[in-house]
Amino acid sequence: MKICGPKYALCGLVLSVWGIIQLLFMGVFFYVRSVALVEDLPLEGKVFETKDEFYTEADRGYTQNAYNCWIAACIYVLTFLFSGHQFYVNSRSSLSV
């Protein structure tokens, strides 16, 4: 069943591939606690009594952000599969005309 056209499907394929690659890498960098991503942690407005409390909260933020990136990459995989199916359906229908 055709839902979108061939150009839209191709655009979805390209954007999905880019999203998967980017989010997988970001997830890995969050998981290894890259210092460059510290600004993306949910730590604003919190007052920490000890440095151990800060490190615990930072580790929790890094891990949660890594999981969020990997979940978003999985959603992009679904988008990739849908766009690939639509591209296939459109290419088959144009050959049989």
MDTraj code that builds the backbone (N, CA, C; nanometers):
import mdtraj as md
import numpy as np

residues = "MET LYS ILE CYS GLY PRO LYS TYR ALA LEU CYS GLY LEU VAL LEU SER VAL TRP GLY ILE ILE GLN LEU LEU PHE MET GLY VAL PHE PHE TYR VAL ARG SER VAL ALA LEU VAL GLU ASP LEU PRO LEU GLU GLY LYS VAL PHE GLU THR LYS ASP GLU PHE TYR THR GLU ALA ASP ARG GLY TYR THR GLN ASN ALA TYR ASN CYS TRP ILE ALA ALA CYS ILE TYR VAL LEU THR PHE LEU PHE SER GLY HIS GLN PHE TYR VAL ASN SER ARG SER SER LEU SER VAL".split()
xyz = np.array([
    [0.0843, -0.1170, 0.0000],
    [0.0000, 0.0000, 0.0000],
    [0.0896, 0.1244, 0.0000],
    [0.0656, 0.2096, -0.0981],
    [0.1423, 0.3336, -0.1088],
    [0.0856, 0.4369, -0.0132],
    [0.1721, 0.4940, 0.0692],
    [0.1316, 0.6014, 0.1605],
    [0.1988, 0.7321, 0.1209],
    [0.3232, 0.7230, 0.0765],
    [0.3952, 0.8439, 0.0359],
    [0.4652, 0.8183, -0.0971],
    [0.5081, 0.9253, -0.1586],
    [0.5707, 0.9159, -0.2895],
    [0.7166, 0.8756, -0.2822],
    [0.7784, 0.8567, -0.3992],
    [0.9165, 0.8097, -0.4023],
    [1.0178, 0.9106, -0.3477],
    [0.9963, 1.0379, -0.3708],
    [1.0906, 1.1388, -0.3208],
    [1.0826, 1.1496, -0.1690],
    [0.9618, 1.1436, -0.1165],
    [0.9433, 1.1486, 0.0287],
    [1.0042, 1.0249, 0.0948],
    [0.9885, 0.9097, 0.0314],
    [1.0448, 0.7861, 0.0854],
    [1.1969, 0.7911, 0.0838],
    [1.2545, 0.8409, -0.0240],
    [1.3994, 0.8521, -0.0320],
    [1.4534, 0.9501, 0.0721],
    [1.3844, 1.0619, 0.0906],
    [1.4227, 1.1588, 0.1931],
    [1.4166, 1.0946, 0.3313],
    [1.3124, 1.0160, 0.3572],
    [1.3005, 0.9454, 0.4842],
    [1.4132, 0.8465, 0.5057],
    [1.4550, 0.7787, 0.3999],
    [1.5675, 0.6852, 0.4101],
    [1.6960, 0.7578, 0.4483],
    [1.7234, 0.8668, 0.3794],
    [1.8484, 0.9405, 0.4046],
    [1.8489, 0.9990, 0.5460],
    [1.7395, 1.0620, 0.5860],
    [1.7336, 1.1199, 0.7205],
    [1.7390, 1.0133, 0.8286],
    [1.6790, 0.8979, 0.8038],
    [1.6823, 0.7897, 0.9023],
    [1.8228, 0.7358, 0.9202],
    [1.8939, 0.7184, 0.8117],
    [2.0319, 0.6685, 0.8221],
    [2.1166, 0.7671, 0.9021],
    [2.1036, 0.8952, 0.8701],
    [2.1804, 0.9958, 0.9431],
    [2.1415, 0.9979, 1.0907],
    [2.0136, 0.9903, 1.1211],
    [1.9678, 0.9902, 1.2600],
    [2.0185, 0.8698, 1.3370],
    [2.0169, 0.7540, 1.2746],
    [2.0665, 0.6327, 1.3401],
    [2.2141, 0.6465, 1.3735],
    [2.2931, 0.6898, 1.2763],
    [2.4375, 0.7033, 1.2982],
    [2.4662, 0.8050, 1.4081],
    [2.4058, 0.9215, 1.3986],
    [2.4312, 1.0273, 1.4960],
    [2.3909, 0.9854, 1.6367],
    [2.2723, 0.9287, 1.6520],
    [2.2243, 0.8936, 1.7853],
    [2.3000, 0.7755, 1.8451],
    [2.3440, 0.6816, 1.7617],
    [2.4260, 0.5728, 1.8144],
    [2.5588, 0.6263, 1.8690],
    [2.6218, 0.7145, 1.7926],
    [2.7480, 0.7725, 1.8407],
    [2.7266, 0.8563, 1.9662],
    [2.6220, 0.9365, 1.9678],
    [2.5957, 1.0176, 2.0874],
    [2.5687, 0.9290, 2.2086],
    [2.4960, 0.8199, 2.1883],
    [2.4711, 0.7264, 2.2975],
    [2.5998, 0.6664, 2.3510],
    [2.6897, 0.6313, 2.2614],
    [2.8192, 0.5766, 2.3045],
    [2.8980, 0.6817, 2.3816],
    [2.8997, 0.8044, 2.3330],
    [2.9751, 0.9090, 2.4014],
    [2.9148, 0.9436, 2.5371],
    [2.7830, 0.9407, 2.5481],
    [2.7215, 0.9595, 2.6796],
    [2.7556, 0.8420, 2.7713],
    [2.7553, 0.7221, 2.7160],
    [2.7807, 0.6031, 2.7977],
    [2.9224, 0.6006, 2.8540],
    [3.0200, 0.6525, 2.7771],
    [3.1584, 0.6574, 2.8259],
    [3.1870, 0.7878, 2.9002],
    [3.0822, 0.8660, 2.9259],
    [3.0881, 0.9888, 3.0050],
    [3.1840, 1.0933, 2.9464],
    [3.1598, 1.1276, 2.8210],
    [3.2408, 1.2283, 2.7540],
    [3.2202, 1.3647, 2.8201],
    [3.3297, 1.4295, 2.8515],
    [3.3236, 1.5589, 2.9192],
    [3.2631, 1.6654, 2.8278],
    [3.2762, 1.6487, 2.6965],
    [3.2225, 1.7465, 2.6028],
    [3.0701, 1.7547, 2.6104],
    [3.0042, 1.6519, 2.6620],
    [2.8582, 1.6496, 2.6677],
    [2.8029, 1.6837, 2.8054],
    [2.8863, 1.7341, 2.8945],
    [2.8418, 1.7615, 3.0311],
    [2.7335, 1.8698, 3.0352],
    [2.7335, 1.9597, 2.9369],
    [2.6327, 2.0652, 2.9342],
    [2.4935, 2.0116, 2.9030],
    [2.4846, 1.8908, 2.8506],
    [2.3554, 1.8310, 2.8167],
    [2.2972, 1.7473, 2.9301],
    [2.3603, 1.7464, 3.0442],
    [2.3094, 1.6709, 3.1586],
    [2.2048, 1.7527, 3.2335],
    [2.1060, 1.6864, 3.2909],
    [2.0009, 1.7586, 3.3653],
    [2.0458, 1.7936, 3.5071],
    [2.1427, 1.8852, 3.5194],
    [2.1979, 1.9213, 3.6501],
    [2.1685, 2.0652, 3.6893],
    [2.1041, 2.1403, 3.6031],
    [2.0830, 2.2832, 3.6297],
    [1.9884, 2.3049, 3.7467],
    [2.0203, 2.4026, 3.8281],
    [1.9342, 2.4411, 3.9384],
    [1.9452, 2.3529, 4.0613],
    [2.0339, 2.2574, 4.0596],
    [2.0486, 2.1686, 4.1738],
    [2.1699, 2.2120, 4.2556],
    [2.1566, 2.2037, 4.3864],
    [2.2670, 2.2357, 4.4771],
    [2.3145, 2.1050, 4.5380],
    [2.4436, 2.0803, 4.5235],
    [2.5003, 1.9554, 4.5734],
    [2.5798, 1.9827, 4.6993],
    [2.5597, 1.9002, 4.8006],
    [2.6290, 1.9161, 4.9284],
    [2.7714, 1.8622, 4.9217],
    [2.7899, 1.7502, 4.8509],
    [2.9228, 1.6897, 4.8408],
    [2.9539, 1.6623, 4.6947],
    [3.0816, 1.6408, 4.6679],
    [3.1189, 1.6095, 4.5304],
    [3.0734, 1.4693, 4.4925],
    [3.0631, 1.3776, 4.5889],
    [3.0129, 1.2438, 4.5591],
    [2.8669, 1.2491, 4.5137],
    [2.7901, 1.3375, 4.5740],
    [2.6502, 1.3554, 4.5324],
    [2.6438, 1.4076, 4.3889],
    [2.7335, 1.5009, 4.3561],
    [2.7402, 1.5527, 4.2193],
    [2.7773, 1.4427, 4.1207],
    [2.8796, 1.3646, 4.1530],
    [2.9238, 1.2572, 4.0631],
    [2.8149, 1.1518, 4.0438],
    [2.7429, 1.1205, 4.1498],
    [2.6340, 1.0228, 4.1391],
    [2.5250, 1.0739, 4.0461],
    [2.4890, 1.2004, 4.0632],
    [2.3848, 1.2593, 3.9788],
    [2.4326, 1.2726, 3.8337],
    [2.5600, 1.3070, 3.8135],
    [2.6153, 1.3173, 3.6783],
    [2.6173, 1.1805, 3.6105],
    [2.6571, 1.0768, 3.6835],
    [2.6568, 0.9420, 3.6269],
    [2.5164, 0.8988, 3.5884],
    [2.4205, 0.9309, 3.6718],
    [2.2809, 0.8975, 3.6420],
    [2.2354, 0.9716, 3.5158],
    [2.2728, 1.0974, 3.5034],
    [2.2359, 1.1755, 3.3853],
    [2.2999, 1.1235, 3.2579],
    [2.4293, 1.0882, 3.2655],
    [2.4973, 1.0317, 3.1491],
    [2.4301, 0.9020, 3.1040],
    [2.4018, 0.8144, 3.1993],
    [2.3403, 0.6859, 3.1649],
    [2.2012, 0.7057, 3.1048],
    [2.1219, 0.7927, 3.1648],
    [1.9865, 0.8159, 3.1134],
    [1.9908, 0.8765, 2.9738],
    [2.0799, 0.9711, 2.9500],
    [2.0912, 1.0311, 2.8167],
    [2.1375, 0.9290, 2.7138],
    [2.2282, 0.8375, 2.7526],
    [2.2728, 0.7328, 2.6608],
    [2.1558, 0.6433, 2.6222],
    [2.0763, 0.6018, 2.7201],
    [1.9602, 0.5179, 2.6904],
    [1.8594, 0.5921, 2.6032],
    [1.8381, 0.7202, 2.6308],
    [1.7455, 0.7996, 2.5494],
    [1.7921, 0.8068, 2.4037],
    [1.9229, 0.8242, 2.3827],
    [1.9758, 0.8285, 2.2461],
    [1.9556, 0.6948, 2.1762],
    [1.9791, 0.5857, 2.2464],
    [1.9634, 0.4539, 2.1843],
    [1.8177, 0.4226, 2.1549],
    [1.7272, 0.4652, 2.2400],
    [1.5848, 0.4461, 2.2131],
    [1.5433, 0.5273, 2.0908],
    [1.5913, 0.6505, 2.0803],
    [1.5598, 0.7329, 1.9637],
    [1.6187, 0.6719, 1.8361],
    [1.7369, 0.6109, 1.8456],
    [1.7959, 0.5439, 1.7293],
    [1.7087, 0.4260, 1.6864],
    [1.6517, 0.3548, 1.7826],
    [1.5605, 0.2445, 1.7486],
    [1.4359, 0.2952, 1.6777],
    [1.3869, 0.4099, 1.7194],
    [1.2706, 0.4683, 1.6512],
    [1.3083, 0.5083, 1.5088],
    [1.4300, 0.5571, 1.4895],
    [1.4765, 0.5883, 1.3547],
    [1.4892, 0.4625, 1.2701],
    [1.5222, 0.3486, 1.3318],
    [1.5264, 0.2223, 1.2575],
    [1.3863, 0.1902, 1.2041],
    [1.2847, 0.2115, 1.2864],
    [1.1469, 0.1891, 1.2401],
    [1.1119, 0.2825, 1.1238],
    [1.1540, 0.4079, 1.1347],
    [1.1304, 0.5035, 1.0261],
    [1.2040, 0.4611, 0.8994],
    [1.3256, 0.4094, 0.9167],
    [1.4039, 0.3601, 0.8036],
    [1.3321, 0.2442, 0.7349],
    [1.2805, 0.1505, 0.8147],
    [1.2094, 0.0361, 0.7570],
    [1.0833, 0.0798, 0.6832],
    [1.0086, 0.1718, 0.7425],
    [0.8883, 0.2224, 0.6765],
    [0.9237, 0.2933, 0.5458],
    [1.0251, 0.3797, 0.5487],
    [1.0639, 0.4530, 0.4278],
    [1.1172, 0.3574, 0.3217],
    [1.1929, 0.2568, 0.3642],
    [1.2431, 0.1577, 0.2691],
    [1.1304, 0.0806, 0.2042],
    [1.0312, 0.0443, 0.2823],
    [0.9147, -0.0257, 0.2262],
    [0.8419, 0.0634, 0.1266],
    [0.8233, 0.1893, 0.1615],
    [0.7547, 0.2812, 0.0705],
    [0.8358, 0.3039, -0.0571],
    [0.9670, 0.3123, -0.0444],
    [1.0517, 0.3287, -0.1625],
    [1.0407, 0.2060, -0.2524],
    [1.0392, 0.0870, -0.1920],
    [1.0250, -0.0372, -0.2674],
    [0.8891, -0.0434, -0.3381],
    [0.7834, -0.0097, -0.2654],
    [0.6492, -0.0129, -0.3247],
    [0.6392, 0.0853, -0.4412],
    [0.6955, 0.2032, -0.4248],
    [0.6905, 0.3025, -0.5328],
    [0.7740, 0.2603, -0.6515],
    [0.8881, 0.1978, -0.6293],
    [0.9724, 0.1573, -0.7411],
    [0.9090, 0.0397, -0.8162],
    [0.8389, -0.0481, -0.7463],
    [0.7711, -0.1608, -0.8128],
    [0.6518, -0.1128, -0.8947],
    [0.5778, -0.0169, -0.8412],
    [0.4594, 0.0308, -0.9126],
    [0.4991, 0.1110, -1.0377],
    [0.6135, 0.1782, -1.0346],
    [0.6553, 0.2540, -1.1518],
    [0.7091, 0.1624, -1.2605],
    [0.7581, 0.0426, -1.2245],
    [0.8078, -0.0512, -1.3249],
    [0.6933, -0.1231, -1.3962],
    [0.5833, -0.1454, -1.3255],
    [0.4745, -0.2219, -1.3851],
    [0.3802, -0.1354, -1.4689],
    [0.4002, -0.0059, -1.4734],
    [0.3116, 0.0823, -1.5506],
    [0.3463, 0.0820, -1.6947],
])
top = md.Topology()
chain = top.add_chain()
for i, resn in enumerate(residues, 1):
    res = top.add_residue(resn, chain, resSeq=i)
    for name in ("N", "CA", "C"):
        top.add_atom(name, md.element.get_by_symbol(name[0]), res)
traj = md.Trajectory(xyz[None], top)
